[in-house]
Amino acid sequence: MTEKARNFDRRLWSRFWQIARPYWFGEEKWKARLLLALLVVLLVGRTEFNVLFNQQSGDFTSALAERDPARFWRTMRWFGLTLLCGVPIYAYYYYVRDRLGIAWRRWLTQHFLAKYLDKRAFYTLSTNDAVDNPDQRIAEDINSFSTRSLLFLLEIVGAILQLAAFSGVLWSISRTLVAILVAYAVFGTLVTFGVFAKPLIGINYQQLRREADFRFGLVRIRENAEAIAFYRGERREGANVSERFRLVYENYLRLLRRTVGLNLVQYAYTFVTYALPSVVIAPRIISGELEVGRAVTAGGAFTAMLGALTVFVDKFETLSAFAAGIERLHGFAKVLEHDGDRPGEDIEWLEHESLELENVTLKIPQQERTLVSELNVTVGEGEGLAIVGASGGGKSSLLRAVAGFWRAGSGIIRRPRLEHMLFLPQRPYMIIDTLRRQLLYPRVDREVSDEELREVLVKVNLPDIVERCGGLDVTLDFGKILSLGEQQRLAIARVLLAKPRYTVLDEATSALDLANEAALYALLAELETTLVSVTHRGAPVRHHRQVLELHGDGSWTLREVDPSGVHGEPPSDDAGTRFSRG
């Protein structure tokens, strides 16, 4: 094996251990180790029964060859007794193995989910090209990792036990056969790993990625079915998904071409062993030195030992897919671990009674464009801020920075604790659950009376929604049954129930008519929550104390709202000061 291959194997083992170690040395270590110990005991029992079955097969074959009925039926009785004791061991071996596998998967899934959801890594990863399809890595790669890790561990332990159990049997029959066996196993292992190892792992890695990309394309069609139908974009979407499947297909053909060569080697290697033991000991059988049954015993022992010595050759195709999964999980874990360590992201967030932005500069990552330069603004409680400006000027990015999502830039953002702030995007998130929990989201376990919920729904002009949904406690997909305007009104109802100190709205009433929008902003004003709103309309501005206009080139204008202005329209640029930065 070359130095490059050895380095590759060490790296793969290191990455495997980084993923596996926390479970076996963490809070569930004793439960895991107990199950593993029980599994090894059952494996030892299974191996011993394999030896007994192999010996008894040779015995009753010899009895038949000698036409000895007494010996034959005596052997069959022992076989039946062995079978009676061995079957439960086999059954419980697989039960304990799968029980440990699902426990390991559960722990790993919770471990990765906690990191994925911590500090909103799921959001930042959505814009990170380094990690594709994190959903597949959690749902499928973890399952493959836990299942196949146990499989290969038990294969190795079983191989060692088989070598120990059958080596004495084969040695007593033919020492020449033992020497041939070792040489044959070493040759097969070197050929398989030397020729097929690294290419197959790389191809399997690409196959996992492209299968996930194809599935993601289909999910996007389902999630955006209405918009695609309105645009009549089915041909374009079909072409997109077909292109993704073409990549799946072509990579799979590469995998098949590599696998053909591997299969040629593996099957030739395996089929030779059917005859090899008999060829070696045939002269001794023919001469009468050995019974006919000893050929059966030797063949079984040879096959068992060869399987033990070539366990990675026999499982090589599965092993290559497993190695690809390790690479994907390790890459995912590494990104989650260092998600906050990004150069050029110097925004600092501090807890404070009010919202204050000090010398805040926002940039587009990996581009030379500055959205906002050295912004200074204070939004005290009761002193709302309306943010206006042309599309693409950085309004939504500024709200993301306040929430802690947008990291590229510099400056200091002081804000209340996030549980005292509620952010409303333009398209509200509708959970698949009951109307009660929809209104209380994300704190769905709060105790709120039915009367209060109904009263709030009437206030936001959704008086009949309870009846339409069949009550407060019927689970529905609200993203499909409510229009965008109804969803936005329901999101305002969440604010009325949560009563946050600060409410941040990113065009959260854009789908409403002016009358409904004005009524909802009046409700928010009565709530005594401090509003920070991105808006393209003038009417909501009168509910704020200040107006911040972003010009898209890094400069900005901050002005006071004139309460006597018509419909609260922001005054002209002459009424405030224009700040140019950068």
N, C-alpha and C positions, 0 to 999 in steps of 0.2 A: 504494500500500500504506500502511495507517495506521501511526501510531507504535506502537500496541499490537501490531500484527502484526510490525513490524520487531523490537521487543523480544523477541517470542516466538521469531522465527527466530534471533536472536543467542543467546538462552538455549539453544535446542536445539543450535546449533552448538557452544557452549561445553561443553555436557554430553557431546556426541559426542566432542569432542577430549579431554576428561578421561578418557574410557574408552579411546580409541584410542591416545593418545600413549605410554603406557608400553611398548607392544609395539614401536613404530617407533623408540624411543629407548632400548630396554632391551638385555638381553644377546643377543637374537637379531636386532638391528637390521640387521646386514649381510646376513644370509641373507634377511631379509624384503625389504630394499631391492633386493637382486640379483634376486630373483624378480619384484618389481614392475617393475624396469627391463626385464627380459626380456619381461614381459607387455606393456609399452608398445611395445616394438619389434615384437612380434607383432601388436599392435593397429594400428600404423602400416602394417605389411604387409597386414593384412586390409583396411584402408581403401583402400589403393592398388589392391588387386585388385577392390574394389567399384567403383571408378571405371572400371577396365578392362572389367569385366563390363558396366557400364552403357553404355560407349561401343560395345562390340562388339554389344550388343543393338540399338542404333540402326543400326549399320552393316549387320548382316544383314537388318534390317527394310527398310532402304533398298534393299538388293540385291534383295530379293524384290519390292518395289514396282516396281523398274526392270526386273525379269525378267533380271537379269544373273547367270548361273550362275557365271562365273569369280570375280566379286567375292564372291558368296555363299560358295563353298567355300573361298576364301582366308580369309575372315573366320571360318569355322567351324574351320579349322585353327589359327588364332591363338587362338580360343576354347578349343579342346582343350588347347593348350599352356599357356594361362593357368590352365585348370582343374587341370592336372597339378601346376603349381607352387603354386596357391592352396590346394588341399585340405589338404596337410600343415600349412600355416600356421594354417588354421582349427582343425584338430584339436588342434594343440599349444597354441594360444591357450586353448582351454577346459581342457586338461589343466593348464597352468601356473596358470590362474585358480583352479581348484578345489584345486590343490596348495597355493597360497598361502592360500586360504580355510581349509583344514583345519588348516594350521600355525598360523594366527592363532587359530582356535577352540581348538586344543590349549593354546596359551599362555594365552589368556584364561581357559579353564576351570581350568587349574592355578593361575592367579593368584587367581581368585575362591575356589576351593576352599581354598587356603592361608589366606586371610583368614577364610573361613567356619569352618574348623576351628581356627584360632588362638585361644587363650584361651577355648576352648569357646563361641565366638560362636554356633554352631549351637544350643546349649542356651538361651542367653539370648534368641535370636531366636524360640524357640518360644513365648515369652510376650510377644512384642512385636507388637502389632497394626499397627504402622507398615509392616511388611513381610509381605506374604502370599506363600505358596508359594515359598520360596527355592529349592526343588528345581527348579521350572519355570524360574526365572530363570537357574539355572546350566545346566540341560540344554537348554532351548529358546531362551531369549532371547539367550544368548551365541551360539548357532548362527546365529540370525537376524541378529544384529548383525554378525558377521564375514562372513557370506555376502552380505548386502545392502550392507554398507559397500563391499566390493569391486565389487559390481554397479554401485552408483551412481557410484563413483569412475571405473570404466571407461566408464560411460555418458557421464560428463562429458568425459573425455579423448577418447573416441570422437566425441562431438559436436563438439568443437573441431577434431579432425582432419577430420571430414566437412565441416565448414564451409570449412576451408582447401582441401580437395581438390575439392569440387563448386562452390564459389563462382565459380571461373574458368570452369568449364563453363557454368553457367547465365548468367553475365554475358555470355559470348560469344554466347549465343543470344538473350537478351532482358533488357535492363536494367529494363524495366517489370515483368517477372516477379519480379526480385530485390526491388524496392521493395514490391510486393504481398506477397511472402513475409515480409518483415520486419514489416510492419504486421499481417499475419494472425497471426504468431507472438506478437507482443506482446499483441494483443487476447486470444488464447486463454489465455495465461499469467495475465494479470490477472484474467480471469473465473474461472478455475479456482481460483487461490489466494485470491482475494478472497471467494469464496462458500463454498468447501468445505473450506479448509485446517484451521482449528482444530477445528470440530465433528467431522470425521472422525477426527482424531488422538485426541480424547477418547473417542469411541465405541470405537475400536480398542483403546485402553488398557483400557477396561472389559471388552471382549470377551476379551482375554488373561487378565484376572484371573478372570472368571467361568468360563471354560473350565478354568482351573487348579483353582478351587474345586470344580467338578463332578467332575473327575478325582480330586481328593483325597477326596471323599465315597465314591467307588467303592473307592478303596484302603482306606479305613477299614473298609468292609464286609468286604473280603477278609481284612484283618489281624485282625479281631475276629469272624470267622465263628462260632466256637464259642459265644462269650459271647452273641452276638445270637440264635443258635439256641436256647440254653437259656432266654433271656428271652422267646422268641417275639416278638422285636422287629423282625421283617422288615417288617411294615407301617409301623412308625414310621420305620425306616431308608429304606424305599422312598419314604415321603412326604418325608423330608429330601432325598434325592438328586433326587427329582422337582422339589422346590422349587428346588434349585440349577440343574437343567436349565431350569426355567421362566425363570430370570433369564438364562441363556445364550440361550434362544430369543427372549425379548423384546428383549434388547440386539441380537441379530443382525437382528431385524426393523427396528430403528432404523437399523442399519448398511445394510440393504438399501434402506430408503427414501431415505437420503442417497446411496447409490450409484446409484440410478435416475437422480437428477438429474445426477450426475456422468457417467454413461454417455450420457445424452441429449446433453450438451454434447460429450463426447469423440467419440462416433460421428458426430454431425453435423459436427463440426469435421474429422474424418478423411475422411469420405466426400466432402466438398466438394473436397478436394485431388485426388481422382481425375480430376475434370473441369477444375479451375481452370487448370492449365498449358495444356491443349489449347485452352481457350476464349481464353486470352490470345494464343497464337501461331497460332491457326487462320487468321486472315486472311493471314498470311505464308506458311503452307503452301499455302493455296488459290491464292494468287497465283503460286506457284511460286518464291518467294524462298528458301524453305527446303525441304529434302528431308523426306519423310514420317518417316524415321528420326530426324530432329532433334526431332520431337515426342515420340518415345519417350525420347530422351536427356534432353530438357528435363523430361519428367515424372519420370524417375528422379532427376535432380539436384534437382528441386524437392522431391520426397518425402524424399530424404536430408537436405537442408538444413533442411526443416521439422521433421523428426524430431530433428535436432540442436538446433534452437532451442527446441523444445517437449519436450525430454526429460523434464522434471519433470511436464509435463501428461500425457504418455502413461503415465508410471509413478506417477501420483499416488496411486492406491489402495494400491499396494505401499509407496509412500513414507510414507503416513499410518500404516500398520501398523508400519513401521520406526521412525518417530518415537515411537510408543507404546512400542516395545521399548526405545528409548534412555532414555525417562523411567523405565521400570521398572528397568533396569540401573543407571542413575545413582542412583536412590533406594536400591537395594540396596547399592551401593558406599559411599554416604554413611553409611548405618547401620553397615556393617561398619567403616568408618574411625573412627567416633566412638562405637562400642559401649560403651566404658568411660567416656564422658563423660556421666554421668547425675547430675543434682542429687539431693541427699539420700542419696547412697550413700558413706558415709565409713568403711566397714570397712577396716582396714589389715591386710594379711597379711605376716608376717615369717618368714624361715626360722629354725628353732630346733631344738635337740636333742629337746625334748619338746613335747607339745601343751599350750598355755596359752591361756586366753581371759580377756582383761582388759577389764572394763567393756563387755561386748558387749551391744548392744541390737539386736534384730531387729524389723523392721516389715513390714507388708504394703504393697507399693508401691501408691500412689494411694488408700490407705485410711488411716483414722485409728486403726488397730488396732495395738497393740504386742504381739508374741508373747512376747518375752523382754526383760527390762529389767536392764541393768547386771550381766550375769552374769560372775562370776569363778570360774574353776575351773582346776586344773592336773592333767593326767593324765601323770604320769611313766612311764617305761618299766617295764612289769610291774605298773603300778597301773591296772587297767582301770576304765572308767566305764560304768555302766548308766544309760540315760536312759529314764524312765517318765513316765506322765501320760496324761490323757484325749486321745482322738482330736481332732486339730485344735489341739492345744496348742502346737505349734511344734517337736516332736521332730525330724521329718524336715527341717524348715527349718534347724534348728541344724546338722545334718550337712551340708546343702548349703552353709551358711556356712563350715564347716570346709574343705570341698572347694573353696571359692571360687566357688560358683554363686550363692549368695544374697547380694546386694549391698546391699539396702535396710536401712540401720541405721547403727550406729556402733560404735567400739571397736577393739581390737587382737586379732588371732588369730595366735599364734605356733605354728608346726607344722614337722615335718620336711619335707624335700623330698618332693614328691608321689610320686616313684618309690619311696619307702620306705613309702608308705601304699597300702592296697588297700581300695576302697569296694565293698560288696556291697549293691545295692538289693534290695527285696522280690521283684521279678521280675527274675531275672538276664537279662543280654543274651546270647542264643544266636546265634552267627554261623553263617552257612550255609557250612560248611567241614567238614574232617575232625575226627574225635574228638580226634586228637593236638593239632591247633591249638585246638580248643575248650578243652582243658585248659590250654594254655599262654597263652591269650589274656590280655592284648593283646601280650605279647612272644612271638610265635609262632615266632621263629627260634632259640629256645634249643635246645641239644642236651640232650635228656633221653632216657634209655634206655626201651625198651618195658617192661622189667621194672619200672622205677620208676613208670611211668604206671599199669601194671596193679595194682601194690601200693597206690598211692594210691586207686584206684577201689574196691578191696576195703575199705580203711579207711573210706570214706564210704558203705559198704553199696550199692555198685553193681557187684557182682562179675561179672555176666553182660552188662554193657552192651557190652563189646568184641565179643562174639559176636553180640549183637542188631544191632549196627551193621555187621557184616560186616568188622570189623577197625578198626585205628586210623587208616587212611588212606583211608577211603571218605567222600566228600562227601555230607552229608545236611542237611536242614532240621531241626535239633535242637529248635527251638521248637515243632514240630508232633509229633515222635515221642516226646518226653519229657514226663512230667507235671510240674507245677510243683514238686512235692516232689523229683523226680529232678533237675530243673534246679537247685534250691537245693543239693542234695548235690554236684552237679557244680561249683557255684560254690565250695563249701568246699574241694573238691579243688584248685581253682586256688590258693587260699590256701596249702594245704599244699605245693604245688610252688613258689610264688613266695617264701614265707617273708618276708613284709614285716615291718617293725618295728612298724607299727600296722595293725590291721584294723578297719575301721569297718563295722558291720552295721546296716542299717535293716530290722529285722524279717526278716532274711535266712533265718530258719528257721521262719517262720510256717506254712508248709504241711506241716511235719513233725509226726509224733507225738512224744510226750514222750520216748520211749526213744531215738529217732533224734536228737532235738535234744540230749539230754543227752550222747549218745555223740560227737556232732560238737563240742560245746563242750569236752568232755574232750580231744579231739584238738587243738583250738586252744590249749588250756592247755598241753599238752605242747610245742607249737611255740615257746613263749616269745615269742609276738607279743602286743602290748598291745591289748586289746579295748576298743572303744567301741561299745556296742550299744544300739539302740533296741529295746525289747521290751515286750510286754503280759503276758508270763508271768513268774512268780517264779523258776522253776527256773534260767534262765541267770544270774540276778543273782549267785549265789554265786561265779561265775568273775570277778567284778569287785571292785575295792577300794572304789569309791564308787558311790553312787546319786544321780542328779540327777533330781528330780521337777519337771516344769513344770506349772504350774497353769492356763495358758491366759489369764491376765489380766496377764501380765508378771512375776508373782512366781514364785519358785522355791525349792526346798528341796534342800540338799546334805547328805548324811549318809554315814557310814562303814558298810560292810557288816559285819554281825555273822556271822563264819564259823560260829558254832554255831547260827545260825537254821535253822529247819526248811525244808529244800529251798532254803535261801538266800533266803527271802522277805524283802523289805525291812522293817526295823523300822517301828514306828508313827512318826507325826510328832513324838512327844515325844522321840524318841531323837536328833533333830537340831535344827537351827535353821532356822526359816522366814524367808526374806528377802523382803520386799515392796519392789518398786521401782516408780517412776513412779506 
